[in-house]
Amino acid sequence: MIKVEFDCLAVDLKTGDHVMLIKRTDNSKIIPIWIGSYEAFSIALALTGVKPPRPLTHDLTLDIIEAMGGKVTSIVISGIKENTYYALLHIERGDVENYVIDARPSDSTAIALRAKCPIFASKDIGSFDLENPTDELEKEFADRLRKIKPEELIGF
């Protein structure tokens, strides 16, 4: 496992889809994960600290975990299979109960940002160097993404 951190939300210029970029902390490489607009909206809210008048799904999930005496300790982007990323949500409840829950990386990240817990990724997940692209695939990918501010996503 390697420690990673949420870098930003972006838009794939070719498709208009939202992408969350996860940055490896051991180098400058980025793990791009395409996500839905609802998840992008929820992540944008967490990044900006905007609290909706009623809890959204990720707020509610964290509230339930904490009301039951649990704590989200980390998330792990665990793998990719047939272009689908997988993640695990790690929850501790007291000193003896530990849970590992299968989840989508986008949902896990939305919860992790709210819980302020670390994010990890499996070493075998591919990543791209957007700062210094070295091959045509990385160059094309870097050209296709445009960073946007989380505040811009809140209005969509």
N, C-alpha and C positions, 0 to 999 in steps of 0.2 A: 504494500500500500504506500501511496505517496500523498503528502498533504497538498491540497489544492485550495483555491479560493475562488469565490464568485468574482468574475471580472466585470462583465457588463451584459446588457441586453443589446441585441443588434437585429437588424432586418436583413434577410437574404434578398438582395436586390433583384435576383432572377425570378424568385417565386413570391416575394412579399411576405414570406413566413417569418415568424419570430425565432430567434436563436439566442440561447443563453451561452455565454462563453465562460468556461471554467479555466482558470489559469493555474498551471503547475507552479509550485513554489520552488522547485529545484532547477527550473530553467524558464525560458520565456515562452514556452509552447502553450498553446490554447487547445482545449477540448471543446469543440462546438456541438451543442445538442439542440436540435430543432424542437420547439415546444409550441403548445397551443396558445391562442390569444388570451384565454382566461388565466392560464398559468403565468404568462408574461405580465398581465395586469396585476395579479396577486404579488408577484415578485417586485414589480415596480412600487406597489404600495409599501411593501416591507422596506425597500431601499430608501424611500423618501420619508418614512415614518408617518405617513398619512393613515389615520384610523377611520375606517368606515363607521357610519352610525350603528350598524349591526355587524356582528362578526361574520366574516366570510369563511369559507370551508377550512382554509389553512389556519385561521385564527381559532376557529371552533375546535379543530383537531388538537392544537396545542393546549387550548383551555381544558379539554377533556383529559389529556395526558397529565397535566399539572394538577387538576382537581382530584385525580386518582392517586396522587402522590408520586407521579412519575416525572422523569426529566429526560429530555432528548439530549443524549450525550454526544452523538455524532451522526453523520450520514456517510455512506460509502457508495460511490458510483462503481458498481461491482463488475459490470461487463457490458458487452454489446453482442447481440445475436440477430442476424438478418436485419441490420440497420435499426434495431431497437435497443436503446440503452436501458440498463437495469440498475436499480439502487436499493440500498438497505438502510432502514431507519433504525438506529440503535437507541433503545430506551432502557433506563435503569429505574427501578422502583425499590428504594431502600437499599440495603446492603446485600440482599440475597436474590432479588428478582431482576433478571435481565431479559430483554426481549429484542429480537431482530425481526423487523417487519419488512416484507417485500413492498417496494413502492417505485413509482416513476421518479426519475431524477428531478423533474420539474417540481413535482409536489414536495419531494424531500428537500429541495433547495428552498422553496417557499417557507417551509417549516423551519429549516436550519437558520435562515436569516432572521426569523422571528425569535427563535430560541437562542440565537447567538452562539451556536455550537460549531465545532470544526467540521470541515468537509474533507473527505479522502477519496482517492480513486485508485482503482487497480492499475498496476504498472503496465499491463498489457493493452490498455485502451489507447488507441491511436491519438496523436495530437499533431497540431500544425504550428509552425513558427510564422506568425503573421507579421512580426516585426522585421524579420530577415528571411523571407521565403527563399527556399533553396531549390525547389523544383516547380514545374509547371502547375501541378495540382495546388500547391500552397499559394503560388502567385495568383491563380484563378480564384481560389477561395478568398484570399485577402482582398481582391478586387470586388468580389460579390457582396462583401459585408460593409455596412455603414453603421457606425456607432450612433445610437440615439440616447437621449436622456430619459431616465425613468419617468420624469414628469410628463413627457410627451405621450407615454403609453397610457397614463391614467385617463386621458380624455377619449380614448378610442372605444 
